Amino acid sequence: MARPIAETPILFGEDARRFESRMKENLKESPERIAEIRKNYEIVRQWFANGEN
């Protein structure tokens, strides 16, 4: 039987401020990196569509 999921800890003080500022950062990938990710996605998608491992 699966173990229950523990409660999510609540952040306070500097930890909370640091977490919030990192969540507000807008991380952009370069166009080259996006193209590489899409190419890899298509390869894996084709594996599953063709029943390959």
ZIBEL-V536808 format. One record per run of one state. SS is the DSSP state (hx for helix, st for strand, lp for the rest). FROM is the first residue (numbers start at 0). TO is the last residue. Records with the same first field share a line. If there is no record, write none. Layout:
SS->FROM-TO ; FROM-TO
//
This chain:
lp->0-11 ; 24-29 ; 50-52
hx->12-23 ; 30-49
//
